[in-house]
């Protein structure tokens, strides 16, 4: 009799342990889902903030690209140019900073401060990609959206991959500086 009770207890205990265990796993999964959702929300908020009102320190940290990564990005450009038979022009402000990486004929440098019209004159239907080295994301967003007509998500991807590697940047309320080049901020028309 007591043996039967013991067996039943054992079965119940085993059932509850399994149940508790599966609930625990389920709770962990729920917790992970919530944490992932919050992280994704944070990332989305960060990306959105970067585009709207850039915090230069965070921006520089997020977009710091090492030399070997630059080479890989440029190689990808060259491969795409060959495969797609498109000319890929990458437009930078600071020749001194980039000339050691960029030696191809299809790379253009703009050594003085560009404006939209000037960059527009360099662009035609054969240009697949343009990158502007600038800490002013409103400036960059405006150019990319107007001239290349790509989505905000693609803009974020392009920006993170390709914007620039600049050692010293400074920020003030009335202008953005990259080395000796100053960009007046662009008013957001939206």
N, C-alpha and C positions, 0 to 999 in steps of 0.2 A: 504493500500500500504506500508506505513512505517512499519506496523506490519510484513508483509511478508519479507521485507528486514531484519528486526530485527531477524526473525526466521532463515533466511538463514545465517545471520552473526553468530547467535548462533550455528547453525549446523556446519558451517565452523570452528568457534572457537573451538567447541568441537572436531572436527576431527583433527585440528592442535594440540590441547592439547594432544589428544591420541597419535597422530603421534610423537609429541615431547617427550611424556612420553616413548613410545616404543623405540624411538631412544636413549633416555637417558639410559634406561635399557640396550639396546644393547651396548651402549658405555661403561657402567659399566662392562657388561659381557666381552666385548673385553679387557677392562683395566685389569679385573681380570685374563683373560686368559693369557695376556701378562705378568702380574706380576707373575702368577703361573709358566709360562714358564721360566721366568728369575730366579725365586727361584729354579726351578728344575735344570736349567743350573748351578746355583751357587752350589747346592748340589752335582751335578755330578762332577763339577770341584773340589770341596772340597774333595770328596771321592777319586777322581783320584789323587789329590795332596797328600792326606794322604798316599796312597799306594806307590807313587813314591818317594816323598821327604818329609818325615814326619816333621811337625813343632811340636816339643814335647809339647809345652804348649797347642796348640789347640788339639793335640792328647789326652793329659791327660784329658782335659776338656770334649772332646767328649766321651771318653771311661770310665769316672768315674762311677763305678757301686757300688751302695749301698749294704750293707750286705743282706738286705731282698731280693733284686733282685738276688744276688748270690744264695741264697737258692732256689729261684724259678727256676733259670737256672739249678742248680744241680738236683733238683727234676725232671725237664724235662728230663735230661740225664738218670736218674734212670728209669723213666717211659718208655722211648724209649728202654732202655736196656732190660726191661722185655718184652715189646711188640714185639720188633724185634728179640729177642733172640740173640742180638749181645753184645759182650763185648765192653763197651765204656771206653776208657782210656783217662784220661785228664792229660797231662804232664805239670808240672809247674817247674820253676826254684827255687822258694823260699819257702822252706818247712815251715819256721817260719811264713810267711805271710798267708799261705793257710791251714795249718794243722787243724786249728779250724773249717774250713768249710768242709774239705774233709776227711772223715773217712772210706769210702768204700774200699773194697778189690781191686776193679778194678781201683782205682786211683793210679797212679804212680808219685813219686816225683823224680826229678833229682836235686841233691843238688850242683853239680858242673856244669861248663859251658858245655852244650851239643854240640856235633857237629852232622852233618847230619847222619853220619854213625852210631853213637851211638843211635840216635833216631830211625833210620831205623831198627836197631837190635831189638828194643822193639816192632816194629809194625809187624802185620801179617794180614791175611784176615779177622780176627774176629773183628778188631778194627774199630769202626764206626766213632769216632770223636777224634781229638787230638787238644788240645789248648796249645799254647806255651806262657808263660808269658814273653813278651819281648817288649821293646819300639822300637826295630829295626824292622820296618814293612817290610823292604826288606828281612830280615832274615825270618820273619814269612811267608811272601808271598811265598818265595822260598820253604820252608818246606811244606806248605799246598799244593801248586801246584804240587810239585814233589811227595809227599807221598800220598796225598789224591785225586789229580787230580780233583779238583772242580773249578767251574767258578769263575771269579773275583767278580761277583755279590754275589755269595754265600759266598765267602771269606769275603766280606765287612760285610755281615750279621753276619757271625760267629764271626768276629773280634769284632764287636760292642757289641754282646751279651756276649762274653765269654773271652776276652783276660785277663784282670787282674784288680785288685784294689790294687794299690800301692800308699802309701801316699807320699813318697819322691822319685822322680826320677831326675836324672841330665843328661844333654846331652852335649857332646863335639864333635868336628869334627872327632876324631879318635876312640872313643869308646862310647858305651851306657852303662850306669850303672843302675842296679836295686839293691838297698841296697848295699850289699857287692859283688854282682855278676856283672862282666863286660862281655860284648859281643863285640867282634871285629866286625865292620860293614862288611856286605857281599856285594861284588861288584855285581852290577846288570849286568847280562850277556846279557840282551836284548838290 
